[in-house]
């Protein structure tokens, strides 16, 4: 929902979950919002694990 608010679209949370595209018959915004959310969570976990030192392959501050 934050993605659509930043893009300037006036869309509600209910529309994201329930609006169906008439051409394809699938939910119009749901899958895009889901995969953007999953991608954001993966990037957040990688950044936090790198900062805490649990992922030294990506960033090693001792070198």
C-alpha positions as CSV (number, residue, x, y, z in Angstrom):
1,X,0.0,0.0,0.0
2,X,2.9,2.3,0.7
3,X,4.2,1.8,-2.8
4,X,0.9,2.9,-4.3
5,X,0.7,5.9,-2.0
6,X,4.2,7.0,-3.0
7,X,3.3,6.6,-6.7
8,X,0.3,9.0,-6.0
9,X,-2.5,6.6,-6.7
10,X,-5.6,6.9,-4.6
11,X,-6.1,3.3,-3.7
12,X,-7.4,1.7,-0.6
13,X,-6.2,-1.5,1.1
14,X,-9.5,-3.1,0.2
15,X,-9.0,-2.5,-3.5
16,X,-5.5,-4.0,-3.3
17,X,-6.9,-7.2,-1.9
18,X,-10.1,-7.5,-3.9
19,X,-10.0,-5.7,-7.2
20,X,-10.1,-8.1,-10.2
21,X,-8.8,-7.2,-13.6
22,X,-11.6,-7.8,-16.1
23,X,-9.3,-8.9,-19.0
24,X,-7.2,-11.5,-17.2
25,X,-9.5,-12.4,-14.3
26,X,-6.7,-12.2,-11.7
27,X,-6.4,-9.8,-8.8
28,X,-5.2,-6.5,-10.2
29,X,-2.9,-5.2,-7.4
30,X,-2.6,-8.1,-5.0
31,X,0.3,-10.1,-6.6
32,X,2.4,-7.0,-7.4
33,X,2.0,-5.8,-3.8
34,X,2.8,-9.2,-2.4
35,X,6.0,-9.6,-4.4
36,X,7.1,-6.1,-3.6
37,X,6.6,-6.8,0.1
38,X,8.5,-10.0,-0.1
39,X,11.4,-8.4,-1.9
40,X,11.4,-5.6,0.6
41,X,11.5,-8.0,3.5
42,X,14.4,-10.0,1.9
43,X,16.4,-6.9,1.4
44,X,15.7,-5.7,5.0
45,X,16.9,-9.1,6.4
46,X,20.1,-9.0,4.3
47,X,20.9,-5.4,5.4
48,X,20.2,-6.2,9.1
49,X,22.3,-9.4,9.0
50,X,25.1,-7.6,7.3
51,X,25.1,-4.7,9.8
52,X,25.1,-7.1,12.8
53,X,28.0,-9.1,11.3
54,X,26.1,-12.3,10.6
55,X,26.9,-12.1,6.9
56,X,30.6,-11.5,6.5
57,X,30.6,-12.6,2.8
58,X,28.9,-9.5,1.7
59,X,30.6,-7.0,3.9
60,X,33.6,-7.4,6.2
61,X,34.6,-4.2,8.1
62,X,37.9,-5.8,9.2
63,X,39.4,-5.7,5.7
